[in-house]
Amino acid sequence: MSLTNLLEAGDYCTTVIDSGIPAGVGNLIHLIVVIIQIAVPILLIIWGMIDFAKATVGGDEDKIKAGQKTFMKRFIAALVVFLIVTIVQLVVSAIASVGGEGNEAQNAWDCASQIITGKPA
């Protein structure tokens, strides 16, 4: 997605909200979600690798184990951050589908899904 797409015409959620959400706002939110989903895990893994490298260079067995533990915690946190959007989408989609087609929860989820995926209806 380029910066010119942020100002693209078209609205999100026009079927749910009368005036809809401007495409620029929806595209910006989508871009922020993607950046968080990609940048945060990369940074967490890099910081974990640096901590583990510092412990390894030090040579102390206790520091190596502590560095390994810190790296694993950061790796798991990175995995959770990367997958959180998908997990939330699955859970909310399952909950919204319980009420059937046309309910308020389904409409709200459809709107949120359009923004998260960056695809206005």
C-alpha positions in Angstrom: 0.0 0.0 0.0 1.5 3.3 -1.0 0.8 6.8 0.5 -1.3 7.7 -2.5 -3.7 4.9 -1.6 -4.3 6.6 1.7 -6.2 9.4 -0.1 -8.0 7.0 -2.5 -11.7 7.6 -3.1 -14.3 5.3 -1.7 -15.6 4.6 1.7 -15.5 1.8 4.2 -18.6 0.5 6.0 -21.1 2.3 3.8 -23.6 -0.5 4.3 -23.4 -0.2 8.1 -23.0 3.6 8.6 -24.9 6.0 6.4 -22.0 8.2 5.5 -19.3 5.5 5.8 -15.7 5.9 7.0 -13.5 7.9 4.5 -11.1 5.6 2.6 -8.1 7.7 3.8 -8.9 7.0 7.4 -9.7 3.3 6.8 -6.5 2.9 4.8 -4.4 4.6 7.5 -5.8 2.3 10.2 -5.1 -0.7 8.0 -1.5 0.5 7.4 -1.0 1.0 11.2 -2.3 -2.6 11.9 0.1 -4.0 9.3 3.1 -2.1 10.6 2.3 -3.3 14.2 1.8 -6.8 13.0 5.2 -6.9 11.2 7.5 -4.4 13.0 6.8 -5.3 16.6 7.7 -9.0 16.2 10.8 -8.2 14.2 12.0 -5.8 16.9 11.2 -8.2 19.7 13.2 -10.9 18.0 16.1 -8.6 17.4 16.2 -7.4 21.0 16.0 -11.0 22.2 18.9 -12.0 19.9 21.0 -9.0 21.2 20.3 -10.1 24.9 21.2 -13.7 24.1 24.4 -12.6 22.2 25.5 -10.4 25.2 25.0 -13.4 27.5 26.9 -15.7 25.2 29.8 -13.4 24.8 30.0 -13.0 28.6 30.6 -16.7 28.9 28.8 -17.1 32.3 26.5 -20.1 32.3 23.8 -18.5 34.4 23.8 -15.4 32.1 23.5 -17.7 29.1 20.5 -19.4 30.6 18.9 -16.1 31.6 19.5 -14.7 28.1 18.0 -17.9 26.5 15.0 -17.5 28.7 14.6 -13.8 27.8 14.9 -14.7 24.1 12.2 -17.3 24.3 9.9 -15.0 26.1 10.4 -12.3 23.5 10.0 -14.8 20.7 6.7 -16.0 22.1 5.5 -12.4 22.6 6.5 -11.7 18.9 4.5 -14.7 17.8 1.4 -13.6 19.8 1.6 -10.0 18.4 1.9 -11.4 14.9 -1.1 -13.7 15.3 -3.3 -11.5 17.5 -5.1 -9.9 14.5 -5.9 -13.3 13.1 -7.0 -14.7 16.4 -9.3 -11.8 17.1 -10.8 -12.0 13.6 -11.6 -15.7 14.1 -13.1 -15.2 17.6 -15.2 -12.2 16.7 -16.3 -13.7 13.4 -17.5 -16.8 15.3 -19.4 -14.8 17.8 -20.9 -12.4 15.2 -22.2 -15.4 13.2 -24.2 -16.8 16.1 -26.9 -14.1 15.7 -27.4 -14.9 12.0 -27.3 -12.6 9.0 -28.1 -9.0 9.4 -27.6 -8.6 13.1 -25.8 -5.6 14.6 -22.8 -7.7 15.7 -22.3 -9.1 12.2 -22.6 -5.6 10.7 -20.1 -4.1 13.1 -17.7 -7.0 12.4 -18.1 -6.6 8.7 -17.1 -3.0 9.0 -14.1 -3.8 11.2 -13.1 -6.6 8.9 -13.1 -4.2 5.9 -10.8 -1.8 7.7 -8.4 -4.5 9.0 -8.1 -6.2 5.6 -7.9 -2.9 3.8 -10.7 -3.8 1.4 -13.7 -1.5 1.3 -17.0 -3.0 0.2 
